[in-house]
């Protein structure tokens, strides 16, 4: 009967490989691909078109205005 292997000799499971996917068509993409992160020039142009047409936007944080700030604006005299 064999002896159990010590903990330091046991095989350690490998980390799963991360598969990178094209954001447009979801095909697998190699990190070294010419059109990375896209799979092709076609998908790159589709993405560019979405930015150009306004389908994609970079939003900014929404800042709530305190009631005190609004009151201060009302109390400030106009400089006409």
N, C-alpha and C positions, 0 to 999 in steps of 0.2 A: 504494500500500500504506500503510495507516494505522500510526501509531506506537502502541505499547502505552501504556496509561494509566499515569501514575505511581501508586505504591502509595497515596498519600493520596487519590486520586480513585476508587479502586475501592470498590465497594459492600460494606459490612460486613454479614455475615449478622446478622439480628435474633435476639435470645434467644427461645427457644420460650416461648409463653404457658403459664403454669401453670394447669391446670384443677382447680378445687376440687371435691371430690366429697363428697356426704353420707356420713357414716360408717356409716349404717344401710343405705341402699338403693343407694348408689354413683352416684346421679344427679348431674349437674353442678349446682353451686350458685353463684350470683352472690355476690360478697363483700358486696354491699349488700342481700342478701335479708333479709326480716324475721325469718326463722327461722334465720339463719346460725349455726352451720355446717351446719344441717340443711336439707333441701329443703322440709319441711312440718311442720306441727304434729304430724301423725301420727308422723313419724320422731323428733321431739323427745320425744314421750311414750313411744315404744318405748325410747329411750335412758334416760329417767328411770326407767322400770320395771326396766331391767336394773341400774341403780345400786341401786334400792330392794330388789330381790330378792337382791342380793349377787353377781350375775354379774360385776360389775366391782368391783375392789378396788384401793386404792392401797397398794402394798407398801412396806415399809420395808427398809432395808439389813439384811442378816444379819451379825451380829457374832460372830466365832468367839471362844470363851473359851479363853484360854491355860491350860495345865495348872497353871501357877503360881497363877493366879487361883483355880482350883478348890481347890488345896491351901490357899491363904490362907483361903478360906471354911470349910474343914474345921477349920483350926487356931484359928479365932476362937471364943471361948467364948460360949455362949448366955447371953442376959440374962434368965433366968427369975426 
